[in-house]
Amino acid sequence: MTNKPVLLVIAHGSRDPRHAATVHALVRRVRATRPDVRVETGFLDFNVPSVQGVLESLAVQGVRDVVALPLLLTRAFHAKADIPAVLADAPAQLRIHQADVLGPSPLLTAALERRLYEAGLTPADTSSTGVVLASAGSTDPEAIAVIAEIAREWRHTGWCAVRPAFASAGSPAGFPRTEDAVRELRALGCSRVAVAPYVLAPGFLPDRIARGAAQADVLADVLGPAPEVARVVLERYEAARMPLASAVSA
């Protein structure tokens, strides 16, 4: 019986069944990578089990320590408000530590490149290929700044150019949509244009990214259960469980 905290992966949820299926596939990979850690999944909306339901079940089972990990790529509203509010209503006997969101991380950039290569590119194509880093979008300035910084840093690894794009209509004015960024890279003179969705699972906004990529040469898949994503999940878990472990040993 492990005495490690339970890892509760918190996903947003979606009416699109592909979303939950992808989340579960990622969680299966995490479990396979670390069979010594109990991993549960809860959804904020649309899907079951709910986060609250999982927490109540864990409390009934006698669990005391939980690391709650937001399955999110940036620190925006869900990570700053929604998830803390749900965790605040958890059973009192649970000691919960909220882990950091997944991004940014070099492992996620490696996962983006994995998806591009799976879509047909090769490392030899990088210098002639412009990449659209297509995220869901946000009104949160911190989240927007992170996406822009990822694009800047990724450009320095050898791509012809990297441009951020945003799928959400709620993103601030002046930020390009996927189709706008594709046209910009064409005008810049890149021999080919690839769209790399910086999203975890299929759904409404990823479908909008795909439609915006109609004039691109390559459209990569969502990050999904890429092994690099599973590794980031476990990195965030380990970092978050350290305070819990220290409290137990104190």
Secondary structure, DSSP 8 states (H G I E B T S, - for coil): ---S-EEEEEE---SSHHHHHHHHHHHHHHHHH-TTS-EEEEESSSSSSBHHHHHHHHHHTT--EEEEEE--SS-SHIIIIIHHHHHHTS-TT-EEEE---S-S-HHHHHHHHHHHHHTT--GGGGGGEEEEEEE---S-HHHHHHHHHHHHHHHTTT-SEEEEEE--TTS-TT---HHHHHHHHHHHT-SEEEEEEE-SS-SHHHHHHHHHTTTSSEE----TT-HHHHHHHHHHHHHHHHHHHHHHH-
